Amino acid sequence: MARKNVRRVKDLETVKALGHPLRMRLYRALMVTQRATASQLAEQVDEAVSLVSYHLRKLAAHGLIEEAEQGSADGRERWWQAAVSGVSTEDVDFRDAPESEGAYVALSRLAARQRHELYQSYLDTKSAWPDEWRDASFNSEYLLSLTPQELVGLRTEMNELLKKWEARSDAAREAGEREGREHVAVHTAGFPFRP
């Protein structure tokens, strides 16, 4: 699948739709697998197929996922794929009303919680990974003193670097290169704080 554009979500209804814990897990699962049926996704998230189908339709109604070409001869199964290569939200789009800001904060908190859970899952299973993967993984924190403009510059440079690696990953996937590859999550955040 050729990478599509990242969609900047600005409307409250889409934020609410994606802000459901199961929907966010399903969206992430489709980003990783690229295409899947409700049955396959239900197995991944350990939920009933009917519940997963309902939430997939909700994501589709907001243009986050779409039907994909059939992946098997069984025409009864509906295949899904992400409609975009990712979603982004920006604080500036949700400052106009308390309900909008609250939904944006709830979505952001859910995303942070699920990212944390993903990393904790790695830590819980770390001993089962080969040393090569354990040596390659990392978790870092840098405490900097920056201006808002410098933080924007840092974000821009980090995004450019990650897009380079994302393109490399996409090229390998499209070439069918699988050996030695695993799914890798890279989480970054930059925000002000006061000790």
C-alpha angles and dihedrals in degrees: 000000000000112000114260128205124287109250118224105216113214104157124092096224094057090047089053092047093051091041092075110104096227093045091052091050091049092048091050091047090053090048089056100040094035093209132027145148125243088253092055092046092046088057091051095050096034096236135124116279092233091055092047091049090052093052093045089056089051091052090048092050088061095047095249095118134017141193114279131206115282111277096197142025090259101097092188093076118083115218122210136198136175112273091211134026091245146329130246133191130194128205093229091067094060106042097093099082137019092237092054093046092046093052091047092050091047091051091048092049091049091050091049091048093050092047089051091049090051091054092045089053089055091050091050091053099033094112090061093057120090116258089249090065094040090053092048097050120091144181118193140173124197119189108205137174107227142155119239089256092053090049089053089051092050091049091050094050093046091049091050091050093048092047088056090054091043090055090049090051091049092050092052091048092049090048089054094244105159107145114108093004128120132173109270126197119208114190122188132174133174121188141144121259138172119220 
